[in-house]
Amino acid sequence: MSQRLANSIALFEQAVRHIPGGVNSPVRAFRGVGGNPVFFKSASGAHLFDEDGNRYIDYVGAWGPMILGHKHPKVVAALHEQLDRGIAYGAPTALEVQLADKICEILPSIESVRLVNSGTEATMSALRLARGCTKRDKVVKFEGCYHGHVDSLLVKAGSGALTLGNPDSAGIPADTAAQTFVLPYNDLDAVEHLFSIHGHEIACLIVEPVAGNMNCVPPVPGFLQGLRDITARHGALLIFDEVMTGFRVGLSGAQGRYGITPDLTTLGKIIGGGLPVGAFGGRKDLMQQLAPLGPVYQAGTMSGNPLAVTAGLVLLEEISAPGFHAALEAKGKRLLEGLTTLAHEAGLPFVTTQVGGMFGLYFNENDRIETFAQVMQSNVARFRTFFHAMLERGVYLAPSAFEAGFICAAHGEADIAATLDAARAAFAASK
């Protein structure tokens, strides 16, 4: 392995000299799976190419946005055209208006939208807006759901069902974490109980409608509708964090798939075609409370960057084609059915989850995965072995047992067959 990744190892040794941990986002450090991170040089379609010339079938897809595959020709052509016109203006463009119109057309719950630069900015701004509109301070999130490195959301559950959150990172004041309640995902009774006591204090509840940051955990029937009913009854806002699910689990996101209308929605990743971008939007009466119309301040010099907006417009147009998401989901289903069969033939406890183009892989004794507690029962050591066995055979999975995977339109039948061939040996190595 060391010789195969000689250039990546050398680059990592160089990186740690001036970059904390050698990476610019923690999961890239491979701490969850051990070993050295792979440094990539290029990508095309469903494939990544590292600095040593190795090719990989990619099931990370830049953590979601590469739904068309890497270097899609229409996206690349549009970016070249925009580069000739300019990179950034710090001023309004027609492209921003077009993207806002497109987002509002696809997601009916969004009547007005503000572009930002990342998913973290989107959730941070949505929370501020919710607090400003409701004149309340408390927020509710779910254990295992990640909404960016916002201070009030980077918290973990307290010791009791109704305790407020504890800081999950150094540098977060205890008073800030104490503004957040943390509940078990998919536990509607816990939500009902919390709101019966503290509903008058709660500004909003934020949720990944399909959890994608403790691996892929779908909502149980009735959970999302219950959240809608409870928040409405208590005058709190319901925020869907669709940074990961938006346009991936269906054209109209999780809210369209499950028929739920949130008050606010956060978006990212995909609406920039892989370039840095984010957005938050919702009911017009709420969004009009933002500066310059209202008292809730939010700003960003690079928001609506023309390159990101250009790529996003092309991508959204492509995935709006009839049957696009059905074909994506069917492809993912074939992959997961094949993996499950191979794992069970190898005598390994193994379960998968899938919603649209997102999927989860678990070495787990449970028949199904619905809660954070069940996720945490996964055999992480076995996943590490499987991950490296797949990597050696040219398949790139998320370097963590607690991250979702992604299928893209560029994955072909040959890619799926090659993945299953690699998995047969990897499962054998994981016993």
C-alpha positions in Angstrom: 0.0 0.0 0.0 2.8 2.5 0.9 4.4 2.2 -2.5 1.1 2.4 -4.3 0.4 5.7 -2.5 3.9 7.0 -2.3 3.1 10.4 -3.6 0.0 10.8 -1.4 2.1 9.9 1.7 4.8 12.4 0.7 2.2 15.1 0.2 0.6 14.4 3.6 4.0 14.7 5.3 4.4 18.0 3.6 0.9 19.1 4.4 1.2 18.6 8.2 4.0 21.2 8.3 1.6 24.1 7.6 -1.9 22.8 7.7 -3.5 21.6 11.0 -3.6 17.8 10.8 -2.5 18.1 7.2 -6.1 18.6 6.0 -8.6 21.4 5.5 -11.6 19.4 6.7 -11.2 16.9 9.5 -12.8 13.8 7.9 -10.2 14.0 5.1 -7.5 13.0 7.6 -8.6 9.3 7.6 -8.7 9.3 11.4 -11.9 7.3 11.2 -10.3 4.5 9.1 -6.6 4.8 9.9 -3.8 5.1 7.4 -2.9 8.0 5.2 -5.4 10.1 3.2 -5.3 9.8 -0.6 -4.4 13.0 -2.5 -6.4 13.4 -5.7 -5.2 15.0 -8.9 -8.2 14.8 -11.3 -11.6 13.3 -11.8 -13.9 12.4 -14.7 -17.3 10.8 -14.7 -17.6 8.3 -11.9 -13.8 8.1 -11.4 -11.1 9.8 -9.3 -7.4 9.7 -10.1 -4.8 10.2 -7.3 -1.4 11.7 -7.4 0.1 8.2 -8.0 -2.0 7.6 -11.0 -4.4 5.1 -9.4 -8.0 5.2 -10.5 -11.0 4.8 -8.2 -14.7 4.3 -8.6 -16.0 7.3 -6.5 -18.9 6.9 -4.1 -18.2 10.1 -2.3 -18.9 12.6 -5.1 -17.4 15.5 -3.2 -19.9 14.7 -0.4 -22.9 15.0 -2.6 -22.8 17.6 -5.3 -21.4 15.5 -8.2 -24.8 14.0 -9.0 -24.0 14.1 -12.7 -20.5 12.8 -12.2 -17.2 14.7 -12.3 -16.3 17.1 -15.0 -19.7 17.0 -16.8 -19.1 18.5 -20.2 -22.0 20.9 -20.0 -21.0 22.2 -16.6 -17.4 22.6 -17.7 -18.3 24.4 -20.9 -20.5 26.9 -19.0 -17.7 27.6 -16.5 -15.3 28.3 -19.3 -17.7 30.8 -20.8 -18.2 32.5 -17.4 -14.4 32.6 -16.8 -14.1 34.6 -20.0 -16.6 37.1 -18.7 -15.2 37.3 -15.1 -14.7 35.5 -11.8 -16.4 37.7 -9.2 -18.0 41.2 -9.1 -19.3 41.7 -5.6 -22.4 43.0 -7.3 -25.8 41.7 -8.5 -25.9 39.5 -11.7 -28.7 38.1 -13.8 -27.4 34.6 -13.0 -28.3 35.0 -9.3 -31.9 35.9 -10.3 -32.1 32.9 -12.6 -30.9 30.5 -9.9 -33.3 32.0 -7.3 -36.1 31.5 -9.8 -35.1 27.9 -10.5 -34.8 27.0 -6.8 -38.2 28.5 -6.0 -39.7 26.7 -9.0 -38.4 23.3 -7.9 -39.0 23.7 -4.2 -42.5 25.3 -3.6 -41.9 25.8 0.1 -39.2 28.4 -0.9 -40.9 31.6 -1.9 -37.8 33.7 -1.4 -34.1 32.7 -1.2 -30.8 34.2 -0.2 -27.5 32.8 -1.6 -24.5 32.3 0.7 -21.1 30.6 0.4 -21.6 27.3 2.4 -24.0 25.0 4.1 -22.7 26.3 7.5 -23.5 29.9 6.5 -26.9 28.8 5.4 -27.8 27.0 8.7 -26.2 29.8 10.8 -28.3 32.4 9.0 -31.5 30.4 9.1 -31.2 30.0 12.9 -30.6 33.8 13.3 -33.6 34.5 11.1 -35.8 32.1 13.1 -34.8 33.7 16.4 -35.4 37.1 15.0 -38.8 36.3 13.7 -40.1 34.4 16.7 -38.3 36.5 19.4 -37.3 33.3 21.1 -33.8 31.9 21.8 -33.9 28.1 22.1 -33.4 25.7 19.2 -33.9 22.0 18.8 -31.6 19.6 16.9 -31.2 15.8 16.8 -28.3 13.7 18.0 -26.3 12.5 15.0 -27.4 15.3 12.7 -24.8 17.7 11.6 -25.6 21.2 10.4 -22.2 22.7 9.9 -19.8 24.1 12.5 -22.2 26.7 13.9 -21.6 27.2 17.7 -25.2 26.6 18.8 -25.5 23.5 16.6 -22.1 21.9 17.3 -23.4 20.4 20.6 -24.1 16.9 21.9 -26.9 15.5 24.0 -26.9 16.2 27.7 -27.3 13.5 30.4 -31.1 13.5 30.4 -33.9 13.6 27.9 -34.7 17.2 28.7 -31.3 18.6 29.4 -29.8 21.3 27.2 -26.9 20.6 24.9 -23.3 20.4 26.0 -20.5 21.8 23.8 -19.2 19.2 21.3 -16.0 21.3 20.6 -13.6 23.4 22.5 -14.2 27.1 22.0 -18.0 26.9 22.3 -19.2 28.8 25.3 -21.4 26.7 27.6 -24.0 29.5 27.6 -24.3 29.2 23.8 -24.6 25.4 23.9 -27.3 25.8 26.6 -29.6 27.4 24.0 -29.9 24.1 22.2 -32.0 21.1 23.0 -30.7 17.8 21.6 -33.1 14.9 21.0 -32.9 11.4 19.6 -33.6 11.3 15.8 -36.8 9.5 14.8 -38.2 9.7 18.4 -41.4 11.7 18.0 -42.4 11.1 21.6 -39.3 12.9 22.9 -40.1 15.9 20.7 -43.7 16.0 21.9 -42.6 15.8 25.5 -39.9 18.6 25.1 -42.4 21.0 23.4 -45.0 20.3 26.0 -42.7 21.8 28.6 -40.5 24.3 26.6 -42.5 25.0 23.5 -43.0 28.7 24.4 -39.1 29.1 24.5 -38.3 27.4 21.2 -37.6 29.4 18.1 -37.1 26.5 15.7 -36.4 22.9 15.2 -33.7 22.0 12.6 -33.4 18.5 11.1 -31.8 16.6 8.3 -35.0 15.1 6.9 -32.8 12.1 5.9 -29.9 12.0 8.3 -26.7 11.9 6.3 -24.0 12.6 8.9 -24.3 9.5 11.0 -24.3 7.5 7.8 -27.7 7.4 6.0 -30.7 7.1 8.3 -34.1 7.6 6.7 -37.0 9.0 8.7 -39.5 6.5 10.1 -43.1 6.9 8.8 -44.8 9.8 10.4 -41.7 11.4 12.0 -41.4 14.4 9.7 -45.1 15.0 9.6 -45.1 14.9 13.4 -42.3 17.5 13.5 -44.4 19.7 11.2 -47.5 19.4 13.4 -45.7 19.9 16.7 -43.7 23.0 15.6 -46.8 24.6 14.1 -48.8 24.0 17.2 -46.2 25.8 19.4 -45.4 28.6 17.1 -41.8 27.4 16.3 -40.3 27.3 12.9 -39.4 24.0 11.2 -36.1 24.1 9.3 -35.2 21.3 6.9 -31.4 21.1 6.4 -31.4 19.9 2.8 -27.7 20.7 2.2 -27.2 17.0 1.6 -30.6 15.8 0.6 -31.6 18.7 -1.6 -32.1 17.5 -5.2 -30.4 14.2 -4.3 -33.2 12.1 -2.8 -35.6 13.5 -5.4 -35.9 16.6 -7.6 -37.8 18.5 -4.9 -35.6 17.2 -2.1 -36.8 15.3 1.0 -39.6 17.8 1.5 -41.1 16.8 -1.9 -40.4 13.1 -1.4 -42.2 13.0 1.9 -44.8 15.7 1.3 -43.8 18.1 4.1 -43.6 21.9 3.9 -41.0 23.4 6.2 -40.9 27.0 7.1 -37.2 27.4 6.1 -34.9 25.2 4.1 -31.1 25.3 3.9 -29.3 24.2 0.7 -25.7 23.8 -0.5 -23.3 21.6 -2.4 -25.4 20.7 -5.4 -26.7 24.2 -6.3 -23.2 25.2 -7.1 -22.4 22.1 -9.2 -19.5 21.4 -6.8 -18.3 25.0 -6.3 -18.5 26.6 -2.8 -22.1 27.7 -2.3 -25.1 27.6 0.0 -28.6 29.1 0.3 -31.5 29.4 2.7 -35.0 30.3 1.9 -38.6 29.8 2.8 -41.8 31.7 3.4 -41.7 35.2 2.0 -42.9 36.8 5.2 -40.0 35.3 7.1 -37.3 36.1 4.4 -38.5 39.7 4.3 -37.2 40.1 7.9 -33.6 39.9 6.4 -31.5 43.0 5.8 -31.9 45.3 3.9 -35.7 44.9 4.3 -35.8 43.8 7.9 -33.9 43.8 11.2 -32.1 40.4 10.8 -28.6 41.1 9.5 -26.9 38.7 7.1 -24.3 39.4 4.4 -21.6 37.9 2.2 -19.2 39.6 -0.2 -18.8 36.4 -2.4 -22.5 35.3 -2.1 -23.9 34.5 -5.5 -20.5 34.1 -7.1 -21.1 33.9 -10.8 -19.0 30.7 -11.3 -20.9 28.8 -8.6 -24.2 30.1 -9.9 -23.4 29.2 -13.5 -22.5 25.6 -12.6 -25.6 25.3 -10.4 -27.9 26.4 -13.1 -26.6 23.9 -15.6 -26.7 21.1 -13.1 -30.2 21.8 -11.9 -31.4 21.9 -15.5 -29.8 18.5 -16.2 -31.3 16.7 -13.2 -34.7 18.1 -14.0 -35.0 15.7 -16.9 -37.9 13.2 -16.5 -36.8 9.9 -15.0 -33.4 11.2 -13.8 -33.9 10.4 -10.1 -35.8 7.2 -10.7 -32.8 5.9 -12.8 -30.4 7.1 -10.1 -32.3 5.3 -7.4 -32.6 2.1 -9.4 -28.9 2.1 -10.0 -28.1 2.5 -6.3 -30.6 -0.3 -5.4 -28.7 -2.7 -7.7 -25.4 -1.8 -6.0 -26.8 -2.3 -2.5 -28.6 -5.5 -3.3 -25.3 -6.9 -4.7 -23.3 -5.8 -1.7 -25.9 -7.3 0.8 -25.8 -10.6 -1.0 -22.0 -10.8 -1.0 -21.8 -9.8 2.7 -24.3 -12.5 3.7 -22.5 -15.1 1.6 -19.4 -14.2 3.6 -21.3 -14.7 6.8 -21.1 -11.1 7.9 -23.9 -9.1 9.6 -24.5 -6.3 7.1 -27.4 -3.9 6.5 -27.8 -1.0 4.0 -30.1 2.0 3.7 -31.0 4.1 0.7 -33.1 7.2 -0.1 -32.7 8.3 -3.7 -29.1 8.8 -4.6 -27.9 8.5 -0.9 -27.0 5.2 0.8 -25.6 3.8 3.9 -23.4 0.7 4.6 -23.4 -0.8 8.1 -21.6 -3.8 9.6 -24.4 -4.1 12.1 -26.5 -6.9 13.8 -29.7 -4.9 13.6 -32.2 -5.8 10.9 -32.7 -2.1 10.1 -31.2 1.3 11.1 -33.5 3.9 12.4 -31.7 5.5 15.4 -28.4 7.0 16.4 -28.1 4.3 19.1 -28.4 1.6 16.4 -25.8 3.4 14.2 -23.4 3.4 17.1 -23.7 -0.4 17.4 -21.9 -0.8 14.1 -18.6 -2.7 14.0 -16.2 0.2 13.2 -13.1 -2.0 13.1 -14.7 -4.2 10.5 -15.6 -1.2 8.4 -12.0 0.0 8.5 -10.8 -3.3 7.2 -13.4 -3.2 4.5 -12.7 0.4 3.5 -9.0 -0.3 3.0 -9.6 -3.5 1.1 -11.9 -1.6 -1.2 -9.5 1.2 -1.6 -6.7 -1.2 -2.6 -9.1 -2.5 -5.3 -9.9 0.9 -6.7 -13.2 1.8 -4.9 -13.3 5.0 -2.9 -15.9 5.1 -0.1 -16.3 7.8 2.5 -13.4 7.4 5.0 -15.7 6.9 8.0 -18.3 4.4 9.2 -20.6 7.3 9.9 -20.9 9.1 6.5 -23.4 8.5 3.7 -22.4 7.4 0.3 -23.6 8.7 -3.1 -24.4 7.2 -6.4 -24.2 9.4 -9.5 -25.5 9.4 -13.0 -22.1 8.6 -14.4 -21.9 5.3 -12.6 -22.3 2.6 -15.2 -23.1 -1.1 -15.1 -19.4 -1.8 -15.5 -18.6 0.4 -12.4 -21.2 -1.5 -10.3 -19.9 -4.9 -11.5 -16.3 -3.8 -10.7 -17.4 -2.6 -7.2 -19.1 -5.9 -6.5 -16.0 -7.8 -7.6 -13.9 -5.7 -5.2 -16.4 -6.2 -2.4 -16.3 -10.0 -2.7 -12.6 -9.9 -1.7 -13.1 -7.1 0.7 -15.8 -8.9 2.6 -13.6 -12.0 2.8 -10.9 -9.8 4.3 -13.3 -8.3 6.8 -14.3 -11.6 8.6 
